C-alpha cells in the first residue's frame, strides 16, 4: 500500500487551517459569510504558500450544503467530492501545460453549460501567467461577462506577467512568505499527529530550508 505524501495528506481543508495568510483568509471568510462572493479572484505570491489550497477551500465553501460562517463543513457530499477531486463542477487547469488559445476557447464553450450538481462551477487556473497573449484575450472575454454560476480562481507566482486588463477584473489577494515560527508550529502539529519523534532543532532547520514555503517544509519533513 502506497502511503500518501505529507504535503497532500496535511493540506488545509478550511480557511482557518491556512497558515500565515490571515489577511487573505479573513477577507474571504467575511465575503463568504455575507454571501458576497466575487466572480473572479487572483491569488499571487511565492510558491508553496497556499494559493491553490485556498482556491480549493473556496470551491468547497461556495458549494457546501452546510456552510458555517463561510467555512466548508467537509462532511457533506459536495465537500467530499471536491476534496477527493471527483467533483465535475470544480475544474483545475495547469496553465503551464495548457497555454494556448484553443484551451481557453474550450473553457469558454464549457463554462456556458450550467453546473452538473454544484451551486457554482469553479475554475482554478494555476500558473495563469503562463497563458499566451491570445489565450489571455480569450479569458478576458469570459471574465467580462461571466455566467452567474461561475467563479474563477487564478493563481500565479508572477503577478507582473498577468495583463492589467485581466487582473483589474479580479479581486486580488497577495500571499506572503510564511514566517518561520508559523512553519515550525505547523510542523510540530504534523509530527505530533503522525507520532514521529523529532528533535525541535531539526524542525527549525527544516523550516529555515523552506524559505517561507510551507509545502517545501512539509515535503522536507516527509523526506
C-alpha positions in Angstrom: 0.0 0.0 0.0 1.5 3.4 -1.1 1.4 6.0 1.7 0.1 9.4 1.0 2.8 12.1 0.9 2.7 14.6 3.7 2.0 17.8 1.7 -1.1 16.2 0.3 -2.2 14.5 3.5 -1.8 17.6 5.6 -3.2 20.1 3.0 -5.5 22.7 4.8 -9.2 21.8 4.5 -10.7 25.1 5.9 -9.7 28.8 5.7 -8.8 28.7 9.4 -6.2 26.0 8.7 -4.4 28.0 6.0 -1.1 29.0 7.7 0.3 32.5 7.7 -2.2 34.2 5.3 -4.7 35.7 7.8 -5.0 38.9 5.7 -6.4 36.7 2.9 -8.4 34.2 4.8 -10.1 36.8 6.9 -11.3 38.7 3.9 -12.6 35.6 2.2 -14.4 34.3 5.3 -16.2 37.6 5.7 -17.2 37.6 2.0 -18.4 34.0 2.1 -20.4 34.5 5.4 -22.1 37.6 4.0 -22.8 36.0 0.6 -20.7 38.5 -1.3 -18.6 36.1 -3.5 -16.7 37.6 -6.4 -16.8 36.1 -9.8 -13.0 36.1 -10.2 -10.1 36.0 -7.8 -6.3 36.5 -8.4 -4.1 34.8 -5.9 -0.5 35.9 -6.3 2.6 35.1 -4.2 5.6 32.7 -3.8 5.2 29.0 -4.4 4.0 26.8 -1.6 2.2 29.5 0.3 -1.3 28.2 0.0 -2.8 29.7 -3.2 -4.1 26.6 -4.8 -5.2 25.1 -1.5 -7.2 28.3 -0.7 -8.8 28.0 -4.2 -10.0 24.5 -3.4 -11.3 25.6 0.0 -13.1 28.4 -1.7 -14.7 26.0 -4.2 -15.9 23.9 -1.2 -17.2 26.9 0.7 -19.4 28.2 -2.1 -20.8 24.8 -2.8 -21.1 23.4 0.7 -24.5 22.2 1.7 -24.0 23.0 5.4 -21.6 26.0 5.3 -20.9 27.6 8.7 -19.9 31.2 8.8 -18.2 30.9 5.4 -16.3 27.7 6.2 -17.0 24.4 4.4 -18.3 21.6 6.6 -16.0 19.0 4.9 -18.6 16.3 5.6 -21.4 16.9 3.1 -21.4 15.2 -0.3 -20.2 18.3 -2.2 -17.3 18.9 0.2 -16.2 15.3 0.0 -16.5 15.2 -3.8 -14.3 18.3 -4.1 -11.8 17.1 -1.6 -11.5 13.8 -3.4 -11.1 15.6 -6.8 -14.1 13.9 -8.3 -16.5 16.9 -8.5 -17.3 17.6 -12.2 -18.0 21.3 -11.5 -14.6 22.1 -10.0 -12.1 22.3 -12.8 -8.4 22.7 -12.2 -6.2 23.8 -15.1 -2.4 23.9 -15.2 -1.7 26.9 -17.4 1.9 25.8 -17.8 0.8 22.9 -20.0 -2.4 24.4 -21.4 -1.1 27.8 -22.6 -2.8 28.0 -26.0 -5.9 30.0 -27.1 -7.7 26.8 -28.0 -7.5 25.6 -24.4 -9.2 28.8 -23.2 -11.7 28.7 -26.0 -12.7 25.2 -24.9 -13.1 26.6 -21.4 -15.3 29.4 -22.7 -17.6 27.0 -24.5 -18.0 24.7 -21.5 -18.5 27.5 -19.0 -21.8 28.3 -20.7 -23.2 24.9 -19.5 -24.9 25.0 -16.1 -23.3 23.1 -13.2 -24.0 19.3 -13.1 -24.6 19.1 -9.3 -22.9 22.0 -7.6 -24.2 25.5 -7.0 -21.2 27.0 -8.7 -18.8 25.9 -11.4 -15.3 26.8 -10.1 -12.3 27.1 -12.4 -8.9 27.1 -10.7 -6.2 28.1 -13.2 -2.7 27.6 -11.8 0.3 29.5 -13.0 -2.0 31.7 -15.0 0.9 33.9 -16.1 2.0 31.2 -18.5 -1.0 31.7 -20.8 -0.3 33.1 -24.2 -1.4 36.6 -25.2 -4.2 35.2 -27.3 -5.3 32.9 -24.5 -5.4 35.9 -22.1 -7.6 37.8 -24.6 -10.0 34.8 -24.8 -10.1 34.5 -21.0 -10.7 38.3 -20.7 -14.0 38.0 -22.6 -15.2 35.3 -20.2 -14.2 37.5 -17.1 -16.0 40.5 -18.6 -19.4 38.7 -18.9 -19.2 35.5 -16.7 -22.4 33.4 -16.2 -23.8 33.9 -12.6 -22.8 30.4 -11.6 -19.1 30.6 -12.5 -16.2 31.5 -10.2 -12.7 31.8 -11.4 -9.6 31.5 -9.2 -6.4 32.5 -11.0 -3.1 31.6 -9.2 0.3 32.9 -10.1 3.8 33.3 -8.7 4.5 36.1 -11.2 1.6 38.7 -10.9 3.5 41.2 -13.1 3.1 38.9 -16.1 -0.7 39.0 -15.8 -2.2 41.7 -18.1 -3.8 44.6 -16.2 -7.0 44.0 -18.2 -7.3 40.6 -16.6 -6.1 41.5 -13.0 -8.4 44.5 -12.9 -11.4 42.3 -13.3 -10.4 40.1 -10.4 -10.4 40.5 -6.7 -6.7 40.4 -6.0 -5.1 38.8 -2.9 -1.3 38.7 -2.2 0.1 35.6 -0.4 3.3 36.2 1.6 6.2 34.0 2.5 5.2 32.2 5.7 7.0 33.3 8.9 9.5 30.8 10.3 7.6 30.5 13.6 4.4 29.6 11.8 6.1 26.9 9.8 7.7 25.4 12.9 4.4 25.4 14.7 2.7 23.6 11.8 5.5 21.0 11.5 5.2 20.4 15.3 1.5 19.7 14.8 2.1 17.3 12.0 4.9 15.5 13.9 2.6 15.1 16.9 -0.3 13.6 14.9 2.0 11.3 12.9 3.6 10.2 16.2 7.1 10.8 15.0 9.9 11.7 17.3 11.9 14.7 16.0 14.2 17.0 17.9 13.0 20.6 18.0 16.3 21.8 16.4 15.6 19.6 13.3 12.2 21.2 12.7 13.9 24.6 12.9 16.4 23.6 10.3 13.7 22.2 8.0 11.7 25.4 8.4 14.7 27.6 7.5 15.5 25.5 4.4 12.0 26.0 3.1 12.5 29.8 2.9 8.8 30.7 3.5 7.2 27.8 1.6 5.1 25.6 3.9 4.7 23.0 1.1 8.5 22.7 0.8 8.8 22.5 4.6 6.3 19.6 4.8 8.0 17.8 1.8 11.4 18.1 3.5 9.9 16.8 6.8 8.5 13.8 4.8 11.9 13.1 3.4 
